[in-house]
Amino acid sequence: MYRVATVRRRLIGLTAAALAAGTFLPFGAAPAGAAPVPSPVDSLQQRAVPLGDLGGVVRMVGDARVVGLGEASHSGHEFFTLKRRAFQKLVATRGFTTFVLEASWSTGLRLDDYVVHGVGDPAQIMREEFQGQYVFWNTQECLDLIRWMRHYNLTHPDRPRLHFVGNDLGYPGPGAFDQVSAYVSAHRPDLAKRLDSLYTGLKPARGTQAGTWMNDQLGKDLSLRRAEADLATQALTLLRAAGQPKGSTGGAYDWAVQNATAVAQSFTGYAFPDEEFSERMRYRDQVMADNTTWWLAHTNGKILLASNNGHVAYFSDNPQEFPKPVGAFLHKKLGAKYVNIGLTFAQGSINALPDYTAQQPKIYTVPPTPAGHNEHTLDQVRYRDFALDLRTAPAAARDWLTIARPTRSYGLYWSTEDPQTALARSYDVLIHLHQVEAAHLR
């Protein structure tokens, strides 16, 4: 779903031009006779909370029903282990039940079947599904989380079951097709033949490699991609027009519609021409928000949404290519029930693809951030790793946090560009880590 020229999923920032309109005294300076202005580090330290057992972060989350937890790199060990720790804490103290990952909806179906029912081998599922743009999820860290979720469900039969969900549209695996077909065969057999004719040629065969399918799909002629999107949309329209059978109970119909929706979302995402890349990305982010809120509306739990900083943020620093992030859509739908957390780091190593032709990531060293970067100042706070509620930060800290500065953000591909980010405009809460290491790819 990404084009060649796109090397980062960037964050939000104020433009330099917006800051050039006036003259500013540096932090720490003050007019003659005036009280000294606190330095940004001193001001940040007033409210910074060491991570510890994450109790402070949970308090910052409050009564949110969806918590978007970002990352400055798709493949940092500490980023994903922090997400696991946060989810475990939220499960234990706030009734969270669902871990939503920036992965395909159909992938989530397979992994959730293991988490809830013990069906399949999660390691094998991850090898088959986490390919292409999702290769960074095929790590030991992600596997450990999924196995913990299964263990929790087995050892806590009196508690609500945990679920694993994918909210993205990259690969429409056969599981979503199968669920729709099974529902129609059981409840509307008169539509089965028509549905089968629409889905024939769209449904990937068993054993299809997700990465290969996604590459092949982008390589198809645009007219064919649009024709396939039309067939998937017709199937969804057929199901919606049929409506829920009279006298039926339960959510079988709702689930069938959602799976048909996920199939249509995938093919629609690929039907945008390259010159409409920004609209494709807007559609993708809206889909991820829609699938997240659909799950929230049809279950009784709360959600930890694990995604890139640029997705969970409220604004985009590159509206020409990424017009509206997932976080903006979720905030519009959920208001204060959505809280987002940005993650930054000062140095270490990460996994990234060398370029768009590469299939496997490489490890890259990230040197300490230079002066002028947000992370350079954050790393001077007395705690090695800490959290900060940006909504309640002291005034001097707020002033500093609302200015755009270079901030590291790594997506699929390695790059030394650092987008301009105004942290307080992008996130409710910030977690800063001194150092991260590359995640353990499998």
Secondary structure, 3 states (H helix, E strand, C coil): CCCCCCCCCCCCCCCHHHHCCCCCCCCCCCCCCCCCCCCHHHHHHCCCEECCCCHHHHHHHCCCCEEEECCCECCEHHHHHHHHHHHHHHHHHHCEEEEEEEEEHHHHHHHHHHHHHCCCCHHHHHHHHCCHHHHHHCEHHHHHHHHHHHHHHHHCCCCCCCEEEEEECCCCCHHHHHHHHHHHHHHCHHHHHHHHHHHCCCCCCCCCCHHHHHHHHHHCCHHHHHHHHHHHHHHHHHHHHHCCCCCCCCCHHHHHHHHHHHHHHHHHHCCCCHHHHHHHHHHHHHHHHHHHHHHHHHCCCEEEEECCHHHHCCCCCCCCCCCCCHHHHHHHHHHHHEEEEEEEEEEEEEEEECCCCCCCCEEEEECCCCCCCHHHHHCCCCCCCEEEECCCCCHHHHHHHCCCEECCCECCECCCCCCEECHHHHCCEEEEEEEECECCEC
